[in-house]
């Protein structure tokens, strides 16, 4: 994701490129798999806050790196502005999972989690399909979505209450 494709004021983003490895080097100008992949995605308030924080962190890193900074326009970079190696990202993700005391899952599994949470919240399957950027509804429903049990629904309700904070809905 590049900053040119993030509209924090308009609360949306576009995924127009992906990282590809070419002759051993990570390049961020590979196009996405399908035309639908580039449609805009609305951003939640939580995501907007995280992206604003990311801008500040990246600005600080740019200042600290000085001449070592390599401008790429990527949202997520190393401390020198270069693309993050996927293996390093996976290791960092696992470290964050350990620190948060949550079960270890693969980064890709977060898509399954998102699909299942959308189903548990009764989001229409076509909307979930758009959010997940699937080209076929069967991919969303058959592969990614786990239908929640009543215990899952109760846990989600508790999660929602805790995220709303004191006096929330």
ZADREN-120777 format. One line per 3 residues: number of its first residue (from 0); their letters; for each residue x, y, z of C-alpha. Coordinates in Angstrom, 2 decimals, always signed. Each point is the difference from the previous one (the first is absolute). Layout:
% ZADREN-120777
NUM> A> X:Y:Z  ... $
//
This chain:
% ZADREN-120777
0> XXX> +0.00:+0.00:+0.00  +1.34:+3.42:-0.94  -0.86:+3.28:+1.67 $
3> XXX> -1.34:+1.40:-3.30  -2.81:-2.56:+0.29  -1.00:+0.95:+3.57 $
6> XXX> -2.58:+2.74:+0.54  -0.24:+0.53:+3.75  -2.33:+3.01:-0.34 $
9> XXX> -2.31:-1.93:-2.34  +0.35:-3.12:+2.19  +0.86:-2.39:-2.81 $
12> XXX> +2.91:-1.68:-1.74  +0.80:-1.79:-3.21  +2.29:-2.97:-0.42 $
15> XXX> +1.60:+0.64:-3.37  +3.28:-1.89:+0.29  +1.50:-2.97:+1.72 $
18> XXX> +3.50:-1.03:+0.94  +1.64:-2.41:-2.40  +3.41:-1.61:+0.18 $
21> XXX> +1.91:+0.53:-3.24  +3.50:-1.49:-0.27  +0.22:-0.18:+3.79 $
24> XXX> -1.07:+3.61:+0.58  -3.34:+1.17:+1.42  -1.74:+2.44:-2.33 $
27> XXX> -3.29:+1.70:+0.80  -1.30:+0.78:-3.46  -1.63:-3.31:-0.86 $
30> XXX> -3.68:+0.45:-0.80  -2.74:-1.76:+1.96  -1.57:-3.25:-1.19 $
33> XXX> -3.35:+1.40:-1.15  -1.55:+3.33:-0.94  -2.38:-0.32:+2.98 $
36> XXX> +3.02:-0.12:+2.29  +0.59:+3.69:-0.64  -3.50:+1.18:+0.99 $
39> XXX> +0.01:+2.31:+3.01  -0.37:-1.37:+3.51  -1.55:+2.07:+2.78 $
42> XXX> +2.21:+0.47:+3.06  -1.23:-0.48:+3.54  +0.90:+2.59:+2.62 $
45> XXX> +2.38:-2.50:+1.59  +1.82:-0.39:-3.33  +0.20:+3.76:-0.53 $
48> XXX> +1.55:+0.43:+3.45  +2.48:-2.80:-0.70  +0.97:+1.49:-3.37 $
51> XXX> +0.50:+3.46:+1.52  +2.21:-1.61:+2.62  +1.87:-1.79:-2.79 $
54> XXX> +0.61:+3.34:-1.75  +1.54:+1.43:+3.18  +2.17:-3.09:+0.55 $
57> XXX> +1.16:+0.07:-3.61  +0.75:+3.74:+0.13  +2.13:-0.58:+3.11 $
60> XXX> +1.79:-2.91:-1.71  +0.65:+2.15:-3.08  +1.62:+2.70:+2.17 $
63> XXX> +2.12:-2.52:+1.91  +1.12:-1.75:-3.20  +1.04:+3.22:-1.71 $
66> XXX> +1.98:-0.84:-3.16  -0.63:-3.73:+0.49  -3.77:+0.51:-0.59 $
69> XXX> -1.21:-1.48:-3.30  -3.22:+1.67:-1.09  -2.56:-2.54:-1.20 $
72> XXX> -3.41:+1.50:+0.92  -0.80:-3.33:+1.69  -2.14:+0.23:+3.13 $
75> XXX> +1.85:-2.82:+1.74  +3.77:+0.08:-0.30  +3.16:-0.83:+1.88 $
78> XXX> +1.66:+2.74:+2.05  +1.88:+0.98:-3.18  -3.05:+0.22:-2.27 $
81> XXX> +0.49:-3.28:-1.84  -2.73:-2.64:-0.44  -0.40:-2.39:+2.93 $
84> XXX> +1.13:-3.55:-0.72  -3.07:-2.28:+0.31  +1.87:-2.41:+2.33 $
87> XXX> +0.92:+2.89:+2.29  -3.60:+1.22:-0.02  -1.19:-3.49:+0.95 $
90> XXX> +2.53:-0.17:+2.85  -1.13:+3.40:+1.29  -3.65:-1.08:-0.24 $
93> XXX> +0.75:-3.13:+2.03  +1.86:+2.08:+2.60  -2.99:+2.32:+0.35 $
96> XXX> -2.30:-3.02:+0.42  +2.25:-1.35:+2.78  +0.16:+3.42:+1.70 $
99> XXX> -3.79:+0.30:-0.14  -0.39:-3.59:+1.30  -2.24:-0.97:-2.91 $
102> XXX> +0.24:-3.27:-1.92  +2.60:-0.04:-2.74  -1.50:+0.05:-3.48 $
105> XXX> +1.42:+0.69:-3.44  -0.41:+3.54:-1.33  -2.16:-1.39:-2.82 $
108> XXX> -2.34:-1.52:+2.60  -1.05:+3.51:+1.02  -2.05:+0.04:-3.22 $
111> XXX> -1.87:-3.08:+1.22  -0.53:+1.69:+3.37  -1.32:+3.12:-1.69 $
114> XXX> -2.41:-2.03:-2.15  -1.26:-1.91:+3.01  -0.45:+3.18:+2.05 $
117> XXX> -1.95:+1.59:-2.85  -2.25:-3.08:-0.17  -0.48:+0.07:+3.78 $
120> XXX> -1.04:+3.63:-0.25  -2.56:-0.92:-2.69  +1.77:+1.96:-2.72 $
123> XXX> -1.51:-0.87:-3.37  +2.23:-2.52:-1.84  +0.34:+2.29:-3.04 $
126> XXX> +1.30:+2.79:+2.25  +2.45:-2.41:+1.65  +1.09:-1.13:-3.48 $
129> XXX> +0.75:+3.63:-0.94  +1.92:+0.66:+3.21  +2.10:-3.15:-0.45 $
132> XXX> +0.48:+0.73:-3.72  -1.20:-3.39:-1.19  -1.17:-0.34:-3.58 $
135> XXX> -2.44:-2.82:+0.83  -2.49:-0.23:+2.85  +0.79:-3.70:+0.37 $
138> XXX> +3.57:+0.88:+1.02  -1.31:+2.28:+2.75  -2.65:-2.39:+1.28 $
141> XXX> +1.56:-3.44:-0.51  +3.68:+0.64:+0.68  +0.28:+3.02:+2.26 $
144> XXX> -3.12:+0.14:+2.13  -0.59:-2.09:+3.09  -3.60:+0.22:+1.20 $
147> XXX> +0.14:+1.02:+3.66  -1.42:-2.00:+2.85  -2.16:+1.65:+2.70 $
150> XXX> +3.13:+0.08:+2.20  +1.83:+1.90:-2.74  -2.86:+2.50:-0.22 $
153> XXX> +0.09:+0.48:+3.79  +3.79:+0.53:-0.11  -0.39:+2.55:-2.82 $
156> XXX> -2.64:+1.87:+1.99  +2.39:+0.13:+2.96  +2.84:+1.15:-2.28 $
159> XXX> -2.22:+2.72:-1.42  -0.92:+1.21:+3.48  +3.64:+0.09:+1.08 $
162> XXX> +1.02:+1.94:-3.12  -2.80:+2.50:+0.55  +1.46:+0.69:+3.44 $
165> XXX> -1.87:+1.21:+3.10  -3.43:+1.29:-0.82  +0.10:-1.47:-3.52 $
168> X> -2.96:-1.47:-1.85 $
//
